[in-house]
Amino acid sequence: MSDKRREGEQLHLGAFLYFTGHHHAGWRHPDSGVEAMFDIANYVRMARTAERGKFDMIFFADLLHLIYPTHAAAGMMDPIALLSAISTATERIGLTATMSTTYNEPYNAARKFATLDHISGGRAGWNIVTSQTDAEARNFGRDRHPEHGVRYRMAEEFVEVVASLWDSWDDGGLVMDRQSGIFADAAKLRPVDYDGSWYSAHGTLNVPRPPQGYPVLIQAGSSEPGQAFAARVAEVIFTAQPHVEAARSFYAVMKGKLAEAGRRPGSLHIMPGLSPILGSTEEEARRRERELLDLIRPEEASGFLSGMLQFDLSGYPPDGPLPDIPDPVEASNGMKSRVQLIMDLARKDGLSILELGRRLLGARGHLQFVGTPEKLADLIEDWFRSSACDGFNIMPPVLPGDLDTFVDEVVPILQRRGLFRREYESRTLRGHLGLERPAAGALGARPAGRPAAAQASGLLAE
């Protein structure tokens, strides 16, 4: 294990709270909290557990269509609404969520995340995604999902407008002077005047600049367009890296792209997903892994792969190898990096269709660990010290119990090794991550329009 870390540098941890756990069939396990899947008290409890473990953040993904409703836990409450409720029941932990740039408007996104940042006292983070499927497009009255490259160009513009809206209030714009009758300083309001290829905005956000300047910006794609976008914009990358060698390579590439973009290395944290199946002994952990795998039916494994690869596997024997599939990555208009990962896994580990499908449904292509808490701490330390990551997004297979196990049995080991905080030193997510507060104009674009003070005066007079 080579230690390339600065003295005292510590890893970062996120808790990815997904349905009743990240294992596809985890909802069927007797330890799952499936009956409380739509109960806010369940999510508050898990958030408090992660906060007790001093995690940097909790994270909610978002899907804009219904998947696997017959045999898998399905349905997602709006993550911003969930985090707003959780913010009042927690004090320090970061509150991060996905919002698609493809099926939202910049003004709505800017307003929702600015509001979350205010009510949480500076703990919000936005996972910027471009969505995945035609099913999502149809839910929004569109025939099909935009092409992969186009979606990223749209996302660049979307984020530019959102940042401009956050910057439409300067720091100190609120005066609230009862004696003079001045509520806001018109000179510190900077209305947006933006006309782009996909988005337009003309006006001022009706929420003052967020406490963090911008909520922390997160990105989760690892394709070439995703990497380029992350190098320019992201402050955290959530990535799927099931092998340490590939993780080190991805880490080096992204840090290199960061330097090319003129950013310092510490301005972007790379956090692969990690799904741990833990036991007090190796044998107990393996037994639990088998229990969970056996809950995934063969037809589910094959069907999932067929959908991901856009190739019908129903006529192939589940115990046989993946057949030759012409250009599956090129054919995908969704998660191209995930399709490439699937093909690499099949070749590297010689997996059958059933084994590959079950492995993917167990952790969706992310790193899966099976073993004891001490061995898991060894793995985390090795990846961190050898610059394969800056931390992990923990993906408990079964919720809520597996999150409790990680907090109670793994976090103390990491703390004893000096790898992870014992107490919070900040009250903001940027503080937890060691990120600078961005100055106004860091990302936004404000093409020249009518004078800011003139529009501001009109707004204040209404």
C-alpha positions as CSV (number, residue, x, y, z in Angstrom):
1,M,0.0,0.0,0.0
2,S,1.6,3.3,-1.1
3,D,0.6,6.4,0.8
4,K,0.2,9.4,-1.5
5,R,-1.9,11.4,0.9
6,R,-0.9,14.6,2.7
7,E,-0.5,14.4,6.4
8,G,-3.8,14.4,8.2
9,E,-5.9,14.2,5.0
10,Q,-9.1,12.3,5.7
11,L,-11.6,10.5,3.5
12,H,-15.2,11.5,2.8
13,L,-18.3,9.4,3.2
14,G,-21.7,9.7,1.8
15,A,-24.7,7.5,2.6
16,F,-26.7,6.7,-0.5
17,L,-30.2,6.0,0.7
18,Y,-32.0,4.1,-2.1
19,F,-35.5,2.5,-1.7
20,T,-35.1,-0.2,0.9
21,G,-31.5,-0.9,0.0
22,H,-29.3,-1.1,-3.1
23,H,-29.7,-4.9,-3.6
24,H,-32.4,-5.4,-6.2
25,A,-34.1,-8.1,-4.1
26,G,-33.2,-6.6,-0.7
27,W,-36.8,-5.5,-0.1
28,R,-37.7,-9.2,0.2
29,H,-35.1,-9.8,3.0
30,P,-36.7,-10.0,6.5
31,D,-34.4,-7.2,7.7
32,S,-35.6,-4.7,5.1
33,G,-37.9,-1.7,6.0
34,V,-40.0,-2.1,2.9
35,E,-43.3,-1.4,4.9
36,A,-41.9,2.0,5.8
37,M,-40.7,2.9,2.3
38,F,-43.0,5.9,2.0
39,D,-42.8,6.9,5.7
40,I,-40.8,10.1,6.3
41,A,-39.9,8.8,9.8
42,N,-38.0,6.0,8.2
43,Y,-35.8,8.4,6.2
44,V,-35.3,10.7,9.2
45,R,-34.1,7.8,11.2
46,M,-31.5,6.8,8.5
47,A,-30.3,10.4,8.2
48,R,-29.8,10.6,11.9
49,T,-27.9,7.3,11.8
50,A,-25.6,8.7,9.1
51,E,-25.2,11.9,11.1
52,R,-24.3,9.9,14.2
53,G,-21.6,8.3,12.0
54,K,-20.3,11.8,11.1
55,F,-20.9,11.2,7.3
56,D,-20.3,14.1,5.1
57,M,-23.7,13.7,3.4
58,I,-26.7,11.6,2.7
59,F,-27.8,11.3,-1.0
60,F,-31.1,10.6,-2.7
61,A,-31.1,9.5,-6.4
62,D,-34.1,10.4,-8.5
63,L,-35.8,8.5,-11.3
64,L,-38.6,10.1,-13.4
65,H,-40.3,6.9,-14.3
66,L,-41.6,3.7,-12.7
67,I,-39.3,0.7,-13.0
68,Y,-39.7,-3.0,-12.0
69,P,-43.0,-2.4,-10.1
70,T,-44.0,-6.0,-10.0
71,H,-41.0,-7.8,-8.5
72,A,-38.8,-5.0,-7.1
73,A,-39.3,-2.1,-4.7
74,A,-40.4,0.8,-6.9
75,G,-41.6,4.4,-6.7
76,M,-39.7,7.4,-5.5
77,M,-40.8,10.3,-3.4
78,D,-39.5,13.7,-4.5
79,P,-36.0,14.0,-3.0
80,I,-36.0,17.7,-2.5
81,A,-39.2,17.4,-0.5
82,L,-37.7,14.6,1.5
83,L,-34.5,16.5,2.2
84,S,-36.5,19.6,3.2
85,A,-38.3,17.5,5.9
86,I,-35.0,15.8,7.0
87,S,-33.3,19.2,7.3
88,T,-35.4,20.1,10.3
89,A,-34.6,16.8,12.0
90,T,-30.8,17.0,11.5
91,E,-28.1,19.6,12.3
92,R,-24.8,18.9,10.5
93,I,-25.1,16.3,7.7
94,G,-25.1,17.3,4.1
95,L,-28.3,16.9,2.1
96,T,-27.8,16.0,-1.5
97,A,-30.1,14.9,-4.3
98,T,-30.4,14.3,-8.0
99,M,-32.2,16.7,-10.2
100,S,-32.3,16.1,-14.0
101,T,-31.3,18.9,-16.3
102,T,-33.3,17.3,-19.1
103,Y,-36.7,17.3,-17.5
104,N,-36.7,20.5,-15.4
105,E,-36.3,24.2,-15.9
106,P,-33.3,26.2,-14.6
107,Y,-35.4,28.6,-12.6
108,N,-37.2,25.8,-10.7
109,A,-33.9,24.0,-10.0
110,A,-32.2,27.2,-8.8
111,R,-35.1,28.0,-6.5
112,K,-35.5,24.6,-5.0
113,F,-31.8,24.1,-4.2
114,A,-31.4,27.7,-2.9
115,T,-34.4,27.1,-0.6
116,L,-32.9,23.8,0.6
117,D,-29.6,25.5,1.3
118,H,-31.3,28.3,3.3
119,I,-33.5,26.1,5.4
120,S,-30.7,23.7,6.2
121,G,-28.1,26.4,7.0
122,G,-25.8,25.6,4.0
123,R,-26.0,21.8,3.7
124,A,-27.4,21.3,0.2
125,G,-25.8,19.5,-2.8
126,W,-27.1,18.9,-6.3
127,N,-26.3,15.8,-8.3
128,I,-26.5,17.0,-11.9
129,V,-27.7,14.3,-14.3
130,T,-29.1,14.2,-17.8
131,S,-31.5,11.3,-17.2
132,Q,-31.5,7.9,-18.9
133,T,-34.4,6.6,-20.8
134,D,-37.2,7.1,-23.3
135,A,-39.7,6.2,-20.5
136,E,-38.7,9.4,-18.8
137,A,-39.2,11.4,-22.0
138,R,-42.7,10.0,-22.5
139,N,-43.7,11.1,-19.0
140,F,-42.9,14.6,-20.0
141,G,-44.8,14.5,-23.3
142,R,-41.8,13.8,-25.5
143,D,-41.4,11.1,-28.0
144,R,-37.8,10.1,-27.1
145,H,-34.9,10.9,-24.9
146,P,-32.4,13.4,-26.3
147,E,-29.2,12.1,-27.8
148,H,-26.3,11.5,-25.3
149,G,-24.0,14.3,-26.5
150,V,-26.8,16.8,-26.9
151,R,-28.0,16.1,-23.3
152,Y,-24.5,17.1,-22.0
153,R,-24.5,20.3,-24.1
154,M,-28.0,21.1,-22.7
155,A,-26.7,20.4,-19.1
156,E,-23.8,22.8,-19.5
157,E,-26.2,25.6,-20.5
158,F,-28.7,24.5,-17.7
159,V,-26.1,24.8,-15.0
160,E,-24.9,28.1,-16.4
161,V,-28.4,29.6,-16.1
162,V,-28.9,28.1,-12.6
163,A,-25.6,29.5,-11.4
164,S,-26.5,32.9,-12.9
165,L,-29.8,32.8,-11.0
166,W,-28.0,32.0,-7.7
167,D,-25.7,34.9,-8.5
168,S,-28.6,37.3,-9.3
169,W,-28.3,38.3,-5.6
170,D,-25.0,39.5,-4.4
171,D,-23.9,38.6,-0.8
172,G,-25.3,41.3,1.4
173,G,-28.2,42.1,-0.9
174,L,-30.7,41.9,1.9
175,V,-30.7,45.1,4.0
176,M,-33.9,44.9,6.0
177,D,-33.5,48.4,7.4
178,R,-36.8,49.2,9.2
179,Q,-35.8,52.9,9.7
180,S,-35.0,53.7,6.1
181,G,-37.6,51.4,4.7
182,I,-35.0,49.6,2.5
183,F,-35.5,45.8,2.3
184,A,-32.9,45.0,-0.4
185,D,-30.1,46.9,-2.0
186,A,-31.0,47.4,-5.6
187,A,-27.3,47.7,-6.6
188,K,-26.7,44.2,-5.4
189,L,-29.4,42.6,-7.5
190,R,-28.2,41.4,-10.8
191,P,-31.0,40.2,-13.0
192,V,-30.2,37.5,-15.5
193,D,-30.6,38.3,-19.2
194,Y,-29.8,35.0,-20.9
195,D,-30.9,33.5,-24.2
196,G,-29.2,30.2,-25.1
197,S,-29.8,27.4,-27.5
198,W,-32.0,25.5,-25.1
199,Y,-32.8,27.7,-22.2
200,S,-33.6,31.3,-21.5
201,A,-34.0,33.3,-18.3
202,H,-34.8,37.0,-17.8
203,G,-35.1,38.2,-14.2
204,T,-33.9,37.7,-10.6
205,L,-34.3,34.6,-8.5
206,N,-36.9,35.2,-5.7
207,V,-34.6,33.5,-3.1
208,P,-31.4,35.3,-2.0
209,R,-28.0,33.9,-2.8
210,P,-27.6,30.5,-1.0
211,P,-25.5,30.4,2.2
212,Q,-22.9,28.3,0.5
213,G,-22.8,30.6,-2.6
214,Y,-23.7,27.6,-4.7
215,P,-24.9,24.2,-3.2
216,V,-22.2,21.6,-3.7
217,L,-22.2,20.5,-7.4
218,I,-22.1,16.7,-7.9
219,Q,-21.9,14.7,-11.1
220,A,-22.3,11.0,-11.7
221,G,-21.5,10.2,-15.3
222,S,-18.1,8.7,-16.3
223,S,-18.5,8.8,-20.1
224,E,-16.2,11.1,-22.1
225,P,-18.8,13.9,-22.2
226,G,-19.4,13.3,-18.5
227,Q,-15.8,13.5,-17.6
228,A,-15.3,16.8,-19.5
229,F,-18.4,18.2,-17.8
230,A,-17.2,17.2,-14.4
231,A,-13.7,18.7,-14.9
232,R,-15.3,22.1,-15.6
233,V,-18.2,22.0,-13.1
234,A,-18.3,19.2,-10.5
235,E,-17.0,19.4,-7.0
236,V,-17.9,15.7,-6.2
237,I,-18.0,12.8,-8.6
238,F,-20.1,9.7,-7.8
239,T,-18.7,6.9,-10.0
240,A,-19.0,3.1,-10.4
241,Q,-15.5,1.5,-10.1
242,P,-15.7,-2.2,-9.2
243,H,-11.9,-2.8,-9.5
244,V,-9.1,-0.8,-7.8
245,E,-6.8,-0.6,-10.9
246,A,-9.5,1.0,-13.0
247,A,-10.4,3.3,-10.1
248,R,-6.8,4.5,-9.8
249,S,-6.7,5.1,-13.6
250,F,-10.0,7.0,-13.5
251,Y,-8.8,9.1,-10.5
252,A,-5.6,10.0,-12.3
253,V,-7.4,10.9,-15.5
254,M,-9.9,13.1,-13.7
255,K,-7.3,14.9,-11.6
256,G,-5.4,15.5,-14.8
257,K,-8.5,17.0,-16.5
258,L,-9.0,19.1,-13.4
259,A,-5.5,20.6,-13.8
260,E,-6.2,21.3,-17.5
261,A,-9.3,23.2,-16.5
262,G,-7.2,25.4,-14.2
263,R,-8.6,23.9,-11.0
264,R,-6.8,22.8,-7.9
265,P,-6.8,19.0,-7.0
266,G,-8.7,19.5,-3.8
267,S,-11.6,21.2,-5.6
268,L,-13.0,17.9,-6.8
269,H,-13.6,14.7,-4.7
270,I,-14.0,11.4,-6.4
271,M,-16.3,9.0,-4.4
272,P,-17.0,5.5,-5.9
273,G,-20.1,3.6,-4.8
274,L,-19.4,0.8,-2.3
275,S,-22.0,-1.8,-1.3
276,P,-20.9,-3.8,1.7
277,I,-22.3,-7.1,2.8
278,L,-20.9,-7.6,6.3
279,G,-20.7,-10.4,8.8
280,S,-18.8,-11.0,12.1
281,T,-16.9,-13.7,10.1
282,E,-16.1,-14.3,6.5
283,E,-18.4,-17.3,6.5
284,E,-21.3,-15.3,7.9
285,A,-20.9,-12.6,5.3
286,R,-20.8,-15.2,2.4
287,R,-23.9,-16.8,3.8
288,R,-25.7,-13.5,3.7
289,E,-24.5,-12.8,0.2
290,R,-25.9,-16.1,-1.0
291,E,-29.2,-15.4,0.8
292,L,-29.5,-12.1,-1.1
293,L,-28.4,-13.5,-4.5
294,D,-30.9,-16.4,-4.3
295,L,-33.7,-13.8,-4.0
296,I,-33.0,-12.6,-7.5
297,R,-34.9,-14.8,-10.0
298,P,-33.0,-15.8,-13.2
299,E,-35.5,-14.1,-15.5
300,E,-35.0,-10.8,-13.5
301,A,-31.2,-11.1,-14.0
302,S,-31.6,-11.8,-17.8
303,G,-34.3,-9.1,-18.2
304,F,-32.2,-6.5,-16.5
305,L,-29.2,-7.2,-18.7
306,S,-31.4,-7.2,-21.8
307,G,-32.6,-3.7,-20.9
308,M,-29.2,-2.3,-20.1
309,L,-27.6,-3.7,-23.3
310,Q,-30.6,-3.3,-25.5
311,F,-30.3,-6.9,-26.6
312,D,-32.8,-9.6,-26.0
313,L,-31.1,-12.3,-23.9
314,S,-34.3,-14.4,-23.2
315,G,-33.3,-17.1,-25.7
316,Y,-29.9,-17.6,-24.3
317,P,-29.1,-20.1,-21.4
318,P,-28.8,-18.2,-18.1
319,D,-25.7,-20.3,-17.1
320,G,-24.0,-19.6,-20.4
321,P,-21.7,-16.7,-21.3
322,L,-22.9,-13.3,-22.6
323,P,-23.2,-13.6,-26.4
324,D,-21.4,-11.3,-28.8
325,I,-23.4,-8.1,-28.9
326,P,-22.7,-5.6,-31.7
327,D,-21.6,-2.2,-30.4
328,P,-23.7,-2.1,-27.1
329,V,-22.0,1.1,-25.9
330,E,-22.6,2.9,-29.1
331,A,-26.2,1.7,-29.2
332,S,-26.9,3.0,-25.7
333,N,-28.5,6.4,-25.4
334,G,-28.6,6.2,-21.6
335,M,-25.7,5.4,-19.3
336,K,-22.9,4.7,-21.8
337,S,-20.2,4.4,-19.1
338,R,-22.3,1.8,-17.2
339,V,-22.8,-0.3,-20.3
340,Q,-19.1,-0.3,-20.9
341,L,-18.6,-1.4,-17.3
342,I,-21.0,-4.3,-17.8
343,M,-19.1,-5.5,-20.9
344,D,-15.8,-5.2,-19.0
345,L,-17.1,-7.1,-16.0
346,A,-18.3,-10.0,-18.2
347,R,-14.9,-10.3,-20.0
348,K,-12.7,-9.7,-17.0
349,D,-14.4,-12.1,-14.6
350,G,-15.8,-14.7,-17.1
351,L,-19.3,-14.4,-15.8
352,S,-22.4,-16.2,-17.0
353,I,-25.6,-14.2,-17.9
354,L,-27.1,-15.2,-14.5
355,E,-23.9,-14.3,-12.6
356,L,-23.5,-11.0,-14.3
357,G,-27.1,-10.1,-14.0
358,R,-27.2,-11.0,-10.3
359,R,-23.9,-9.1,-9.6
360,L,-25.2,-6.0,-11.3
361,L,-28.6,-6.2,-9.5
362,G,-26.7,-6.7,-6.2
363,A,-24.8,-3.4,-6.5
364,R,-25.7,-2.0,-10.0
365,G,-22.1,-2.2,-11.2
366,H,-20.5,-0.6,-8.1
367,L,-17.9,-2.1,-5.9
368,Q,-19.3,-4.8,-3.7
369,F,-17.5,-6.1,-0.6
370,V,-18.3,-9.2,1.3
371,G,-16.5,-9.8,4.5
372,T,-15.8,-8.5,8.0
373,P,-15.8,-4.8,9.2
374,E,-12.0,-5.0,9.7
375,K,-11.4,-6.3,6.2
376,L,-13.7,-3.6,4.8
377,A,-11.7,-0.9,6.6
378,D,-8.5,-2.4,5.1
379,L,-10.0,-2.0,1.6
380,I,-11.2,1.5,2.2
381,E,-7.8,2.5,3.5
382,D,-6.0,0.9,0.6
383,W,-8.2,2.6,-2.0
384,F,-7.9,6.0,-0.2
385,R,-4.2,5.9,0.5
386,S,-3.3,4.7,-3.0
387,S,-5.3,7.5,-4.7
388,A,-8.1,5.4,-6.1
389,C,-10.6,7.7,-4.5
390,D,-11.2,10.5,-2.0
391,G,-13.8,8.6,-0.1
392,F,-16.9,6.4,-0.8
393,N,-20.6,6.7,-1.3
394,I,-21.8,3.9,0.9
395,M,-24.7,1.9,-0.7
396,P,-26.2,-0.4,2.0
397,P,-27.7,-3.6,0.4
398,V,-30.6,-3.7,2.8
399,L,-31.9,-0.6,4.6
400,P,-32.0,0.4,7.3
401,G,-30.0,-2.3,9.1
402,D,-26.9,-2.3,6.9
403,L,-26.4,1.4,7.4
404,D,-26.5,0.9,11.2
405,T,-23.9,-1.9,10.9
406,F,-21.5,0.3,8.9
407,V,-21.9,3.2,11.3
408,D,-21.5,1.0,14.4
409,E,-18.8,-1.4,13.2
410,V,-16.8,0.2,10.4
411,V,-16.7,3.9,11.2
412,P,-15.0,3.4,14.6
413,I,-12.2,1.4,12.9
414,L,-11.7,4.2,10.4
415,Q,-11.7,6.7,13.2
416,R,-9.1,4.7,15.2
417,R,-6.9,4.6,12.1
418,G,-7.1,8.4,11.8
419,L,-8.8,8.2,8.4
420,F,-12.2,9.7,9.4
421,R,-13.4,12.5,11.6
422,R,-14.6,11.8,15.1
423,E,-16.6,15.1,15.3
424,Y,-17.9,17.6,12.7
425,E,-15.8,20.7,12.4
426,S,-18.2,22.6,10.2
427,R,-21.9,23.2,9.8
428,T,-21.9,23.3,6.0
429,L,-21.5,20.6,3.4
430,R,-18.7,22.7,1.8
431,G,-17.0,22.8,5.2
432,H,-17.2,19.0,5.5
433,L,-15.7,18.6,2.1
434,G,-13.0,21.3,2.4
435,L,-14.4,23.2,-0.6
436,E,-14.2,26.9,-1.0
437,R,-17.3,29.1,-1.2
438,P,-17.5,30.2,-4.8
439,A,-17.5,33.9,-5.7
440,A,-20.4,35.3,-7.6
441,G,-19.9,34.7,-11.3
442,A,-17.8,31.6,-10.8
443,L,-20.0,29.5,-13.2
444,G,-22.8,31.7,-14.4
445,A,-23.1,33.8,-17.6
446,R,-24.9,37.1,-17.7
447,P,-25.0,38.4,-21.3
448,A,-25.5,42.2,-21.2
449,G,-29.1,43.2,-20.7
450,R,-30.9,46.1,-19.2
451,P,-29.2,47.6,-16.1
452,A,-29.6,45.5,-13.0
453,A,-30.6,48.4,-10.8
454,A,-33.4,49.3,-13.1
455,Q,-35.0,45.9,-13.0
456,A,-34.3,45.5,-9.3
457,S,-36.1,48.8,-8.6
458,G,-39.1,47.6,-10.6
459,L,-39.2,44.4,-8.6
460,L,-39.0,46.2,-5.3
461,A,-41.8,48.5,-6.3
462,E,-44.2,45.7,-7.1
